[in-house]
């Protein structure tokens, strides 16, 4: 059981991960041979691209440096003919930088672009959401550090990799959502039998799928700080119940209730994309499928280890250590999300 314990404790020691949209977004509008692009990139990504002193450059120098580091280094072509992107404007605000560009691409055929700068930023900042209006046809794709190339279809050609990109984004979101992983671990520790484990995990999955859809479609909206704080609190509640051995048949109800809260956390990854209802429905389906695939993979990997753990003489000690560690890291997240913002004047 030692390797399993080491892996879990390393996950608990990872930095807190919230759920605001950390990805950059690129809006592309094409009318005949004119291509307009608007890149929105978060301030922390700018600092990684330009260094700690980059954000303090004079506006004109900052615009030139940021353009050179991002779109200026991204090859854009129409068909086989290269396009030249020229910077138009830079607008900082709300923790983001918005860089407008324009280009003339006289050749018809698909637009192709490579975003090499994604490999120079960390975490979810390595993902770029591309929203395009190509001669009146809408499309959406996800580029990331591992897949920096996109193709935007024109002249009736079909979009490539858009839906798969949102599935991949959902998988990555669950793998890097450490608070969700710790909560899921607590649920798995609570199962006294395989039947109870499956019931608890299924209840959690159904619940967060419901609120993910409601929140992403703007049917229900909750303040992000409340949601993130409640997620940390849910970890504490489950871990405390595990410490006191409360693993009855009603645990699935608790998993369902807290799953509703976690769904709002998942939804914030799509909330700032400003997609139309039809576009958001497709993106939501792909993203949720990715979340479920990632979660199912983790559960399938963890279940055999947990079942073996329950048959060993170290079961009580390991569960005790994991529960205490979960409480400790959740208290730290709760402090970050609920207490510190009030000191700094946050909502």
ABEGO torsion letter per residue (X at the ends): XAAAAAAAAAAAABBBBBABBABBBBBBBBBEABBBBBBBBBAAAAAAAAEAAAAABBAAAAAAAAAAABAAABBBBBEABBBBBBBABBBBEGGBBBBBBBBBBABBEBBBBBBAAAAABBEAAABBBBBBBBGGBBBBBBBBAABABBBBBBGGBBBBGAAAAAAAAAAAAAAABAAAAAAAAAAAAABABAAAAAAAAAAAAAAAAAAAAAAAAGABBBBAAAAAAAAAAAAAAAAAAAAAGBABAAAAAAAAAAAAAAAAAAAAAAAAAGBBAAAAAAAAAAAAAAAAAAAAAAAAAAAAAAAAAAABAAAAAAAAAAAAAAAAAAAAAAAAAAAAAAAAGBX
